[in-house]
């Protein structure tokens, strides 16, 4: 009788661990610009729009035994204000004044989060690695000229233990930050915003 009770307890604990290991994660990343940018502006107003162009808030899955239940998501309502804050900060560091509305002759700039992905191997019982990727799309119009670009960053991370929400938040934040840095280090951006 005691042997059956112990076996039953072990099964309950194992089932609980598997369910916990594969529960969904809703992340709340905080991207941060990591460097300084060339100050090419002189206070000019830039009409700015920051968009979430993803088709879904779901980034992917953390893999494991039941990957369909281990989704990783980042709601746009949480992420978009933080992205906007960093984009505005970068423009100010470059010497420009971001605004939601501007005069007819002002440059117009749109930054769109085009992709944000998180994927772990689906054929493994344990979550041992993840590939994270972010892509921003830039569109600028000024003085009859148009400019567009795509800026991406990626990270492949291996784990000794399955990552919790805090660790995944940091990883996704780092990738978003790297992609934003690449966007604002594009020398063509400052040149076009200046009308040169």
N, C-alpha and C positions, 0 to 999 in steps of 0.2 A: 504493500500500500504506500509506504513512504517513498519507494523508488518511483512509483507512478506520479506522486505529487511533485517530486524534484524534477522529473522529466517534463511535466506540464509547466512548471515554473520556468524552466530553461527555454521552452518553446515560446512562452508568453514574452519573456525578456528579449529573445532574439527577434520575434515579430515586431516588438516595439522599436528595437534598434533599427531594423530595416525600414520601418515606416518613417522614423525620425530622419534617417539618413537620406530619404528620398522626398522629403517634404518640400513644397515650393518655397522659393525665396523671393521676396519683393525688396529690391535694393533701393537705396537712396544715396547715390554717389554725389560727391562734392568735388567737381573739377576745379583745379587751381592752376593759373598761369605760373610757369616755373621761372621764367626769365624776364629780362628787360627787352624792349623793342626800340628800334631806331626812331627818334622823335623827328618825323619829317613834316608834320603839320604845324599850323600856326593858329589853331583855334577854330578852323573851319567847321561848319556844321555838316554832319553826315546823317542822312536819313537812313536809319537802321531798322532792320527786321530780322528777328531770330526765330527760326521755325523748327518744329519736329517733323521731319519728313518720313519717319518710319511708318510702315504699314501696321505694326503691332507693338505693344509695350513689352512683349515677350522677346528676350534676347536669345533664348535657346534652352538647353537643359544641362544639368550637372551629371548626366549619365547615371551609372549605377544599375541596379537590378531592374528598376522600373523607371526608365528615363522620362516616360510620359507624365509622371507625377512630380518630377524634380525640376520643374521649370524655373527659370530665372527671369524676373521682369523688372523693368524700371518705368514707372508711370511718367508720361510726359508732363503732367501737371506738377510733379515734383521737380523734374530735371530742367524744364525749360527756363524757369526763373533763374536758376543757378548758372545756366549757360549764358543767358542774357547778361547777367551781372559780370561775368568774365569777359565777354565780348566787348561790353561797354568799357570795362576797365582797360582792356588792351588798346582800344581806340584812343582813350584819354592819354595813356602812356605814349602813344604815337603822336600826340599833339592835336588830336581832333576832338570835336564835341558831338557825341552821339545824340540823336533826337528821333522820336517816332514820326514827326512831321518836319518838313523843311521847305524852303523856297524852291522855285522851279529850277534854278541853276545849281542846286546843291547835289553832290554825289549821292547816289542811292546804293546801299549795300545790303545784301541778304545773305545770312549765314544759316544753312540748313543742316541739321543732323540727319544725314542720309541713311546711315547704317550703324547699328550697335549690336554686336553678336557675342554670344558666350556659348562655347560648346565643349563638352567632355566626351570621351569615347563611350559609345553606347554598348559595347560588347564586354565591358568590364564590370565585375561585381562591385569593386571599390573605386571611388573617385580619386584618381591619382594625378590627373593633369587637366588643364583647361586652356583653350585658345580663345582669346578675347580680341575683338577688332572693332574699331570705330572709324567712321568716314564722315567728314564734313564737306559740304559743297558750298562754294563761294560764288556769288554773282555781284558784279559792280557795274554801274552805269554812270558815266560822267562825261559831259561835253560831247555827246554823240558817240562816245566810245563805250564798248562793252568788254568785260573781262570775266572769265569764269575759271574755276579750278577745283580740284578734288584733293583733299588732304587726309591721309589715313595714318593710323598707328595700330600696332598689334603687339600682343604679348602672349607667349606660351609659358605657362607656369606649371611646375610639377609640385605635388603635395605629398608630405609624409602621412598626413591625416586629412580627412575631408574638410574643405574650407567652410567656415561658418559665414554668416551674413556680414560680419565686420570685415573679415578678410576679403570677401568678394567685393564689398563696397570699395575697399581701398584699391583693389586691382582694376576695377572698372573706372574709378576716379582717375587713376594714373594713365590709363589708355586714353580717356577723353582729354585729359590735360595735355598729353603729348601731341594728339592730333590738332588741338587748338593752337598750341605753340607753333606747329609747322605752318598752319594757316597764316598766322601773323608774322612769321619770318619770311614770307614771300615778298621780296623787294618790289614786285610789280604792284602790289596792293597800295603801298604808300605813294608810289609814283602816280597811279591813276587817281587816287583820292585828291592829290594835289593838283590834278589837271595838267601834269607835265607830259 
